[in-house]
Amino acid sequence: MPAEPKSEFESLLEASPDAILLVDGQGTITRANARCAELFGVTANDLVGRAVETLVPERFRGSHAAVREAFAHRPAVRMMGTRGPMLALRADGTEFPVEISLTPLMGAEAGRTVAIVRDIGERVRLEHALFAAKERAEVTLASIADGVVTTDVTGAVEYLNPVAEQLTGWSSVEARGRPIDTVLAARDETTGKARETIGTAGAGPTGAPPSAGAAMLVRRDGREFSVELSTAPIRGLDGRPVGWVV
């Protein structure tokens, strides 16, 4: 006999690039698309009829069941894993971080929930790599003999190394978020006029900092130092400035 044509819902389910599960009120998987089967390393038929808790590491199954039961009593569209990655379990025993979007079905399908599962392993690895790179950069800046201040593209201070803290009288924590010209108050040695540290750069990524040169730095306590200032953009992957280093 010829196969029955797929419904529109089934066609959409299979065409989705996301892993999708349908789960009933008892936590049993009733449908799974091909992407979901691929993600968990099994066939879609192998997933159907299983308890959804079998897709999470055993140590989390009790808490997952409690959350699922609470959701069943107050069903609503909900994101899971936004405060921190949840861990899912593949058929081969490997664990991977996921975000899950839950949507309760209505009408004739009431009592079932659509769960969209996203593997966020690459994003988590990138976040860890960026955090490690930032830590290495701050360790490097802390060891430099010159005072170094970094800002975002608008000129709001993000970091002072220890030498900059001594020269300005501001701690890095106190200075964070303040305008650079408040923390690094400088004036022209010749005219005595206030000098903008990043000039038009704070107006946006196309701005250019003033040329390097001598200036009089006014410390937070009013003491003054003759210093040499230089400013350079910190560029993102697209080449546009995402901040400034002074």
N, C-alpha and C positions, 0 to 999 in steps of 0.2 A: 504493500500500500504506500502511496506517496506520503511524504512527511507533511504534517500539518504546517501551514504557514505560521511564522512567528508573529506574535502580536507586536504592536508598536512599542510597547513597554520593553518587551524582550529584545527587540532590535536596538533600542537605545541603550539597554543594559550592556549588550555585547559590544556596542560601538564606543563605549566610554573608555577614555584613556586611563581612568582611575579604577582602582580595585573596589568593587562594590559587593556588599553582602546584604541579604535580606534575612532578618532575624525575627522569630516570633516572640510572643510574650513570655515563653519559658526559656528563652535564650538559645533556642535551636536554630541553626542555619537552615533556611528553606530554599535559598537561591544564592548562587555565586557566579560572577561573570568570569570570562577567560583571564582577564588581567588579574583578578583576585587569585585565581588558581596559580598563575605564573608567579605572583608575589610570594605566595606561601609554599610553593614547590610541590603542589599536589594537583590532581585533576578537580574540576568543578564538582563532579559526582562524588569525589571523596569528601568534599567539604559539606555537602548537603546531608543533613541529619545529625551532624556533630554539634556538640555544645560549643557556643562561641568562646567559652573560657579556655578551650583547648588551644586557642590561637595565641594565648599569652603565656609567659613563663609560669611554671607551677607555683612559684612563691607569691605571685600576684593574683592568683585565681580567686581566692576568697574575697579580697577587696574589690576585684572586678565584678564579681557576682553581686556584691552589696550595692555597688554603684548602678548596675543594670537594673536591679529590683527597684531602687529608688527612682530611676528614670521611668520605669514602667508605671509607677503611680502618678508621676507628673511629667508626661511626655511633652517635649518641646524641642525645637531645633537647638542643637548644642554642639559646641566644639570641645573635643577632649584632647589633652596633650599640649594645650597652649601655655600652661604654666611651667611645663617641663615635659620632655619627650616621654611618651609611653613606650613600653617595649612589647614587641610582638615576637612570635616564635614560628620559625619556618619548620618544615617537615624534617629537615636534616639536623635540627637542634640549635641552629644559630639564631641569635636574637638581633633585632634591629629596631631602631626608633621610628615611631609613627605618630601622625596626627590623625584623628578620627572625627568625622562630621556625622552627627546623628540626626535623622529626620523621621519623625513618626508619620506613618501613613494614616489616611483618614478614610471614611466611607466604608466600602466593602472590605478594604484592606486594613481596617483599624485593628490595632494590636500588634502589627508588624512594624519593624523599624528598618529604614535604609541606612546602612553604615558605609560611608566612603572612607577608605583607608589609604593614606598617603605615606609612602616611605620617605622619611626626611633625613636619612642617613648622610647623604651628601651635604645637605645644609648644616647638619650638626658638625660634621668633620670640618667644613669651611669655617664655622663659627669658632671652633676650638683652635684652628690654625691662625685665624685672625687675632684671637685673644693671646695666643702664644707669641705672635709677631709683635703685638703691642707691648707685651711684657718685656720682650727682648729689646725693643726700641727704647723703652723707659729706662732699662738698666744701662743701656749705652749712653743715653742722654745724661743720666745721673753721674756717670764717670767722666764726663767732659769737663775740662777746666774752665770753659767759658760759660756764662749765663745763657740758658736757652729757655725760650718761652714758645709754646705752640698754641695756636688758636684755631677756631673753625673759620669758615670762609667769610663770616661776618665780622671777625675780629674779636669774638668772645673767647676768653682764655680757657684753655683745656688743661694745660700742664706747665709747671715751672720746675726746672731741675734745681738741686740744692744751691748751686751758685747763684742762680736767678733769685731764689728765695732770699739769700743773704743780701744781694744788691738792691732788691726792691723793698724788702721788709714785709713782703706778703708770703704766706705759706701757699703751697699749691692748692690745698683744699679751700682756703679762704678766697683765693683768686678765681677759682673755677667759675665760669659763666659771666665774669665781669668784663667790661670793655678793656682791651689791651692798653689803651691810653690812660685808664685809671690806675692800672697796676704798674705799667712801665711808663711812668710820667717823665717825659723828656722835653727839654727845650733847646733851641738853637744856641750854641755857645757864643755866637757873634751878636745876634739880634736879641736874644733872650726870649723870643717868642716860643710858645708851645709848639712842639714838633709832633706831627702825626706819625705814629710808628709804621702803620701800613697804608696810610693815605687813602686813596680811592679804592684800594683793594677790598675794603670792607663793604663796598657797594655791591659787590658781586664777583663772580668768577672771572670776569674779563678785566677787572681792575689790575693796576700794576703798582707795586710798592715803590716808595721813594728810593733813591740811590743810597748806598751805604755811606756812612760818614760819622764824623765826631758829633757828640751831643752831650748835654749835661743832664744826667739822670738824677731826678729828685726822689730820694727814698721816702718811704711811707712816713718816717719820723722827721722828715724835713732835711736830712743830710743830703749833700749833693756829691756826685761823682762824675768825673769826666770819663765818658765811655765811647766806644766805637760800636755803632749799630749797623747790622746788615739784616735784610729781610728776603726770604725766598718762599715761593709757593710750595705747598705740599700737593702733589697731583694725584688724581684718581686714575683708574684704569683707562678712562677715556681721554686722559691728558688735561682735563679741566681741573683748576685748583679746587681742593676740598678743604683747604686750611692754609695756615701760614706758620713759618718758623722764624723766630727773631733771635 
